[in-house]
Amino acid sequence: MDMQGAADRSDAILDEVLWEIRPELRWTHGPTTVGICDLTRRRVVMTDVSVTRRGNLLGVVDRFWRKSGYRMTAVNNDAVFPAIYARTQDGFSVSLRIGGKGQAFFQVDTPCVRESEVADSTSQATAPLYEGMEFIPRPNIHSDFWSAETPEVDATSGR
């Protein structure tokens, strides 16, 4: 596999997990960085995810990655900046980290592959793109679900 193939695989990994999350999160592309034989693709969530709903997001992603055959490699249970890390069966490292103001960051780091040119992602962002992707603002899109300050009510138990 060359770097472009690895970038395409990374985009597919990111597309799959973001498609799984409902209600939808709005996201933009973060910068792609290229190393000597690897690269990193990033997606920055622009939906404001409240402290109350961060566990919901991490749980959805954790369950999806496990169902997809990924091996969980680390969990950071920090109350303010939680994160989960996993590895795909073909050696890609994936992570979901929660940063300041509830901004979620998805990242895929590729294994070492053959050097090649790498094109920009063709995945369609669901939030505005930011020139150069260096100055992406804090999350600024409200979601009735993800931004809510109250815990989710379980309709089956009334809690």
N, C-alpha and C positions, 0 to 999 in steps of 0.2 A: 504494500500500500504506500502511496506517496502522500505528501502533505495535503494536497487537494482532496484526495480520497478520505483522509483523516478528518479534514474540515467538514466534508459532506456528512460523514458518519456522526461527527459531533453535533451538527445541525439537526440531524434526525433524532439523536438522543434528547436534545433540548426541545424540539418540536413535540415529541411524544409525551414528555412529562408535562409540558405546559398545556397540551390538549387534554390531559387527564384531569386537570384542576378545574373544578366547577364550584361556584360561578367563576367565570373566566378572570384571569389576572391580565392586566394591561402591562405590556413590557416593551422595551426598546433594546436594540443591540448595544452591547458593551464592546470595548475594543478587542480585536483579535491580536494576540501576540504570538510571534514565531520565534522559536529557539533554534538551536543547531539542528535538531532532528525531531522536534515536536512542536505543537502549537496549542494554544488555549483559545476557546470560544467562550463568550460570556453573553448573558442576557440579564438585564437590569429591570426589575419589576417596578413599575411606576404607580401601581395601585398601593394605596396606604393600607398596610396590614397592621391592625391594632395589636397591642400587647395581648389582649384577650383572645385574638384569633390566630396568633402565631403557631400555637400548638396544633390547631386544625390543619394549617398549611403543611407543617413538618410531618404530621401524621399521614396526610394524603400522599405526599411525596415518598415517604418511607415505605408505605404499603405498596405503592406502584413500583418502586425500584426492586423491592423484594419479590413481588409477583413477576417482574421481568427477568428474574434470575441474577440480579446484581448482588454482590456481597457487600454488606455494610462494613465499613472499615473504621469509622469513628463517629461518635456522637458527642456534641458539646451541649450540655443541658443548661448553659448559662441562661438566667432569667431574662436578660436584656438582649444578648447577642447569641442566640442558639444557632446550631449548625448541624448538618448531617453530611456524611461523606460515604461514598460507595465506589465500587469498581465493577465495571461490566465484565462479562465473560471473555470479551476480546481485549481487555486490558486498558480501557478508557477509565479515567478517574472522574467522578462526578461529585458535585457538591451543591448544597443549598445553604447559604449563610444569610442570617438576618442581621442587617446593619442598623445604622442610625435612623430614627423616625420610622422604623418598621420596614425599611427598604430591603427587599429580598434580592439576592444575587445568585443566579444559577451559573455554574462554570463546568466546563468539560476540558480536561487535560488529556491529550493524546499520548499513546505510547510513542516510542521512537519509530519514525518512518523515513522513507526516502525523501530527500529534499526535492521540492518543486515549488512553483509559484502557487499562491493561494489567493483565490478570488474572494470578494466580499460574499457574505451569506445571501442566499436568495430567499430565505424565510422572510415572510412579510411581518414586520413589527406591528403590534396592536396599539402602540403609543407613539407619539412623535419621535422622530429621529433627531439627534443632536449633532451638530457639526463637529467632526473630529472625534466624537464620543468621549472627549476628555472632561467635559463639564456637564455631565448629566446631573440634573437637579435631584433633590430629595423627592420621595414619592409625592405626587400631586394630583392623583386621580382617586376620587372617593368611590367606594363600593358599599352598598347597603349591607352586604354580608361581611366582606373582609375588613372593612374599616369600623365595624360595630364595636362598641365598648362593652357590650354585654355578652356573656357566654352563649354559645349556640344551645338552643333548646332541643332535646331529643324527643321527638314527637311520640315515640313508643313508650317512653317512661314518664313523660311530663316534666323531666328535669332539664 
